[in-house]
Amino acid sequence: MRLSVEDATKEIYANHKVILKTNSGKFRAGDVLRIQSDNNVCGATVHTVENGDEKILIDKYLCDNLGIKLGDVADVEKINPKYADIVEITVPEEFLMEGVEKNAINIIKNRLSGKPVYKGNKEAIVIKKEVRLIQINETVPPGIVISVNSTKFRSVAAKRVSKAEGLPQGDIEVPLIPTPKTSFSDIGGLENVKQELRENIVDGIKNPELSGIYDILSKTILLHGPPGTGKTLLAEAVATESGAKLILTGTETYSKWLGESEERIRSKFSKAIENVPCILFFDEIDAIAHVRDGRITDTVVTQIIKAMDYVKNTDGIFIIAATNRIDRIDPAIRRRFDSTIEVPLPNKKTRDTIFDVHLRNKPIEKDVTTKKLASLTGDCSGSDIETICKKAIRKAMHEKGNVNMAHFEEAIKEHTHTTREPASVMYG
């Protein structure tokens, strides 16, 4: 629903609260909203609903988050957000100088309790009678989420850059990914890949006492293959099977601030050292460890090399990286992986197994067979198959019946007609 944006500062002062003036009947006080402009998204709670001329009254902070001005139009919809498990925030540098950072985190948590937050938004918090702006860096789960008492807050000091030349002493707070629930049994096929991961990393974590194990087994493994083949799921399953902590490193590592990307790399390796046994998972490693070409970002590659060399001699830390463009990874990085494993698109037998995994305990009609489904999905990845299963099940839910072959045929037709670049092109 599109509403005109008007000023609410004279009527409400609480951030995250809005007033709606509409006769639509769609909204009530207390509803959580997703507000979207051409530039950004933010969450808000309905303070009151009044009869009116299709307007939403918001304060200056929500305007700033949306990148809009009064008189602009925003899309407004009611949502049912999840509760936040983790919220990572950036706090002003002066918090460190004033020695109030730890206490400030508690204040911020209390101020944001019960309010919707979203990655990238800035929040106005009153501390010591002054309005301070903090930024939401990441949330787990992603999207608009509600901060609650159980939410864990982690802080990053703005503009903080470590002076350390080597590895340890990263100051940035690095969130640990919640313990994954994915196991190897949840991943169809890929038995050879799972076996190699099990024999090296899982056994290496569970049996560190075995003589010479860190000289024999692979501590750093590079998974490569087309998109959607299960590389990320494999990393999560390794963490589940071994009971290790998991730290994710992806494209969010890059920062426009000079030296901050390198500091984020150091901090993640330092966090791993503090939480052994630990698995560092580099998703889309080609994006941050690309072939060096004289650009300023080459220093990030150099920092990764230093960190990997450090980890080689550190017990209890393992590295898994994933890429669908292995040709883009800097050769010096590639040489530092003990093993390079291809994760291919599934063959017919593997597709049969993947369908079986995703259809466990689902209300399936007798005319549905995984062998037939496998024969109809020749070019599909594991991710494609998961999407097809969800679409077919959703169609059956709308009809309030069991899932039949017609649902799957329709879902397969819809999915295969979706415009997407062929895996062979993306993989190179």
Rosetta blueprint (number, residue, H / E / L):
1 M L
2 R E
3 L E
4 S E
5 V E
6 E E
7 D E
8 A L
9 T L
10 K L
11 E L
12 I L
13 Y L
14 A L
15 N L
16 H L
17 K E
18 V E
19 I E
20 L E
21 K E
22 T L
23 N L
24 S L
25 G L
26 K L
27 F L
28 R L
29 A L
30 G L
31 D L
32 V E
33 L E
34 R E
35 I E
36 Q E
37 S L
38 D L
39 N L
40 N L
41 V E
42 C E
43 G E
44 A E
45 T E
46 V E
47 H E
48 T E
49 V E
50 E E
51 N L
52 G L
53 D L
54 E L
55 K E
56 I E
57 L E
58 I E
59 D L
60 K H
61 Y H
62 L H
63 C H
64 D H
65 N H
66 L H
67 G L
68 I L
69 K L
70 L L
71 G L
72 D L
73 V E
74 A E
75 D E
76 V E
77 E E
78 K E
79 I E
80 N L
81 P L
82 K E
83 Y E
84 A L
85 D L
86 I E
87 V E
88 E E
89 I E
90 T E
91 V E
92 P L
93 E L
94 E H
95 F H
96 L H
97 M H
98 E H
99 G L
100 V L
101 E H
102 K H
103 N H
104 A H
105 I H
106 N H
107 I H
108 I H
109 K H
110 N H
111 R H
112 L H
113 S L
114 G L
115 K L
116 P E
117 V E
118 Y L
119 K L
120 G L
121 N L
122 K E
123 E E
124 A E
125 I E
126 V E
127 I E
128 K L
129 K L
130 E E
131 V E
132 R E
133 L E
134 I E
135 Q E
136 I E
137 N E
138 E E
139 T E
140 V E
141 P L
142 P L
143 G L
144 I L
145 V E
146 I E
147 S L
148 V L
149 N L
150 S L
151 T L
152 K E
153 F E
154 R E
155 S E
156 V E
157 A E
158 A L
159 K L
160 R L
161 V L
162 S L
163 K L
164 A L
165 E L
166 G L
167 L L
168 P L
169 Q L
170 G L
171 D L
172 I L
173 E L
174 V L
175 P L
176 L L
177 I E
178 P L
179 T L
180 P L
181 K L
182 T L
183 S L
184 F H
185 S H
186 D H
187 I L
188 G L
189 G L
190 L L
191 E H
192 N H
193 V H
194 K H
195 Q H
196 E H
197 L H
198 R H
199 E H
200 N H
201 I H
202 V H
203 D H
204 G H
205 I H
206 K H
207 N L
208 P L
209 E L
210 L L
211 S L
212 G L
213 I H
214 Y H
215 D H
216 I H
217 L L
218 S L
219 K L
220 T E
221 I E
222 L E
223 L E
224 H E
225 G L
226 P L
227 P L
228 G L
229 T L
230 G L
231 K H
232 T H
233 L H
234 L H
235 A H
236 E H
237 A H
238 V H
239 A H
240 T H
241 E H
242 S H
243 G L
244 A L
245 K E
246 L E
247 I E
248 L E
249 T E
250 G L
251 T H
252 E H
253 T H
254 Y L
255 S L
256 K L
257 W L
258 L L
259 G L
260 E H
261 S H
262 E H
263 E H
264 R H
265 I H
266 R H
267 S H
268 K H
269 F H
270 S H
271 K H
272 A H
273 I H
274 E H
275 N L
276 V L
277 P L
278 C E
279 I E
280 L E
281 F E
282 F E
283 D L
284 E L
285 I H
286 D H
287 A H
288 I L
289 A L
290 H E
291 V L
292 R L
293 D L
294 G L
295 R L
296 I L
297 T L
298 D H
299 T H
300 V H
301 V H
302 T H
303 Q H
304 I H
305 I H
306 K H
307 A H
308 M H
309 D H
310 Y H
311 V H
312 K H
313 N L
314 T L
315 D L
316 G L
317 I E
318 F E
319 I E
320 I E
321 A E
322 A E
323 T E
324 N L
325 R L
326 I H
327 D H
328 R H
329 I E
330 D L
331 P H
332 A H
333 I H
334 R H
335 R H
336 R L
337 F L
338 D L
339 S E
340 T E
341 I E
342 E E
343 V L
344 P L
345 L L
346 P L
347 N L
348 K H
349 K H
350 T H
351 R H
352 D H
353 T H
354 I H
355 F H
356 D H
357 V H
358 H H
359 L L
360 R L
361 N L
362 K L
363 P L
364 I E
365 E L
366 K L
367 D L
368 V L
369 T L
370 T H
371 K H
372 K H
373 L H
374 A H
375 S H
376 L L
377 T L
378 G L
379 D L
380 C L
381 S L
382 G H
383 S H
384 D H
385 I H
386 E H
387 T H
388 I H
389 C H
390 K H
391 K H
392 A H
393 I H
394 R H
395 K H
396 A H
397 M H
398 H H
399 E H
400 K L
401 G L
402 N L
403 V E
404 N L
405 M H
406 A H
407 H H
408 F H
409 E H
410 E H
411 A H
412 I H
413 K H
414 E H
415 H H
416 T H
417 H L
418 T L
419 T L
420 R L
421 E L
422 P L
423 A H
424 S H
425 V H
426 M H
427 Y H
428 G L
